[in-house]
Structures are given as structure tokens and as C-alpha cells.
Amino acid sequence: MEKLHLYDKIISPLLTEKSTNLSGLNKIVFKVHKNANKKNIKSNIEKIFKVNVTKVNIINKQNRTKLTRGRKVKISGFKKAIITLKKGQSIDLTTGI
């Protein structure tokens, strides 16, 4: 397995209605690399954003097909991580990295 850089594991933040509601509970949702694990994600988030991570939950979204205008379209899956931060800390996603 090739070695990935610090920023290669965290692809992008997921900004949806559900993830916005989770931000009130000190939780941030990120799209992550398919080979990333909880330990790597925790250390990378702590180094990049300089916050304390208390918990990491990972969800694998599977590939699926969708019917659009009478045609089957393949929607690729991805891996997302829900990061729980220490109480009182936050990440401002609007400023960028």
C-alpha cells in the first residue's frame, strides 16, 4: 500500500442538512479516502485543525444505481467519517484549510 499524505486522507467536508444539524452536537462530517481508518482520521484532523477529537464514526456508502430519465445511472459510493470534538471546540469550515 502506498503512503498517503496528511491531506490525502480527508477529501472534503460534507455540507448537508443532516450534517449541519449535527454541528450543534460538536460533530463534523467529512468525506474520507477509502483506505483511511479511525486512527489515521483522528490524528490527521487533530494535526490539520488543531482540535481534540473524542470519537470517530465511519460509514461506508455503497455503490447504487438510480433511474434517471428512463436510464440506469451508476452512483459511486464513498466513505464518510463523523468526527466528535471535545466540548467547547469547533471547526470553521468556511475559512478553508
C-alpha positions as CSV (number, residue, x, y, z in Angstrom):
1,M,0.0,0.0,0.0
2,E,1.4,3.4,-0.9
3,K,1.8,6.0,1.8
4,L,-0.8,8.8,1.7
5,H,-0.1,12.4,2.7
6,L,-1.8,14.1,5.6
7,Y,-4.3,15.9,3.4
8,D,-5.0,12.9,1.1
9,K,-7.0,11.0,3.8
10,I,-9.5,13.9,4.3
11,I,-11.1,14.6,1.0
12,S,-13.7,17.3,1.8
13,P,-16.4,18.2,4.4
14,L,-19.9,17.1,3.7
15,L,-22.3,20.0,4.0
16,T,-25.8,18.7,4.1
17,E,-28.9,19.5,6.2
18,K,-28.2,16.4,8.4
19,S,-24.5,17.3,8.9
20,T,-25.5,20.9,9.7
21,N,-27.8,19.7,12.4
22,L,-25.0,17.5,13.8
23,S,-22.8,20.6,14.2
24,G,-24.9,21.6,17.1
25,L,-23.7,18.5,18.9
26,N,-20.0,19.2,18.2
27,K,-19.9,16.8,15.3
28,I,-18.4,17.4,11.9
29,V,-18.9,15.2,8.8
30,F,-16.0,14.6,6.3
31,K,-15.7,12.6,3.1
32,V,-12.5,10.5,3.6
33,H,-10.3,8.2,1.5
34,K,-11.5,4.6,1.1
35,N,-8.3,3.2,2.8
36,A,-8.5,5.6,5.8
37,N,-9.2,4.2,9.3
38,K,-10.3,5.7,12.6
39,K,-6.8,6.1,14.0
40,N,-5.5,7.9,10.9
41,I,-8.5,10.2,10.6
42,K,-8.3,11.2,14.2
43,S,-4.6,12.1,14.0
44,N,-5.0,13.9,10.7
45,I,-7.9,16.0,11.9
46,E,-6.1,16.9,15.1
47,K,-3.0,18.0,13.1
48,I,-4.8,19.9,10.4
49,F,-7.4,21.8,12.6
50,K,-5.6,21.8,16.0
51,V,-8.6,20.4,17.9
52,N,-9.1,17.5,20.2
53,V,-11.1,14.6,18.7
54,T,-13.0,12.4,21.2
55,K,-14.7,10.0,18.8
56,V,-14.7,8.9,15.2
57,N,-17.5,7.0,13.5
58,I,-17.1,5.7,9.9
59,I,-19.9,5.0,7.5
60,N,-19.4,3.3,4.1
61,K,-21.9,4.4,1.4
62,Q,-22.3,1.6,-1.1
63,N,-22.5,1.9,-4.9
64,R,-26.0,2.1,-6.2
65,T,-27.9,2.5,-9.4
66,K,-30.5,5.2,-9.9
67,L,-33.2,5.5,-12.6
68,T,-32.9,9.0,-14.3
69,R,-35.0,9.9,-17.3
70,G,-35.6,6.2,-18.1
71,R,-31.9,5.3,-17.9
72,K,-29.9,3.5,-15.2
73,V,-27.2,5.7,-13.8
74,K,-24.4,4.3,-11.5
75,I,-23.8,6.4,-8.4
76,S,-20.4,5.6,-6.9
77,G,-20.1,5.0,-3.2
78,F,-17.8,6.7,-0.7
79,K,-16.6,6.6,2.9
80,K,-17.6,9.3,5.4
81,A,-16.4,10.0,8.9
82,I,-18.4,11.7,11.7
83,I,-15.9,13.4,14.0
84,T,-17.0,14.3,17.5
85,L,-15.0,17.2,19.0
86,K,-14.2,18.0,22.6
87,K,-16.8,20.2,24.3
88,G,-16.2,23.8,23.6
89,Q,-14.2,23.3,20.4
90,S,-15.3,23.8,16.8
91,I,-14.0,23.8,13.2
92,D,-15.0,26.7,11.0
93,L,-15.4,25.1,7.5
94,T,-16.0,28.4,5.7
95,T,-12.4,29.5,6.1
96,G,-10.8,26.6,4.3
97,I,-7.6,24.7,5.2
